[in-house]
Amino acid sequence: MITELLQGVSQLAITLGVGFLVAGTLGLLRFPDVYARLHALTKADTLGLGLVCMGLALQAPGLAMAFKYLLIWVLMLMASSIGATLVAGTALAAGIEPDLGAQKPLRIRGDLL
């Protein structure tokens, strides 16, 4: 009974994780500028990989293997945030402005934010 429940939770987590990975990929293809694309990738793919790793950890034959899956996710958390910060900083330094669409920039005491 417990193994069937564990198997079901594992399959649900993996399925949801793959769904988030697909959503992140669609965001990469559909969003207008580099900043929105980075946001879609870092948020959706990090959550998607976390769910996939959790689902695989629940199916792992031993505790050591489960910790390895969770270690993969933790390393991905660090790498994606550092990578996204570097790409966004480089884009900003190159003069690529965020696409605000119809939104107006904020003004605080006469300065643009």
Number of C-alpha atoms within 10 A of each C-alpha: 6 7 10 9 10 14 16 13 16 21 19 15 22 21 16 18 24 19 16 24 23 16 17 24 16 14 18 18 11 12 15 14 14 18 20 15 19 22 17 23 23 19 16 22 24 23 20 25 25 23 26 26 24 23 25 20 20 21 17 15 10 10 10 10 15 18 15 14 20 19 13 13 21 14 10 17 18 11 13 17 14 11 13 17 13 12 14 16 14 12 15 14 10 9 9 14 12 13 13 10 7 6 7 7 10 10 9 8 6 7 8 8 7
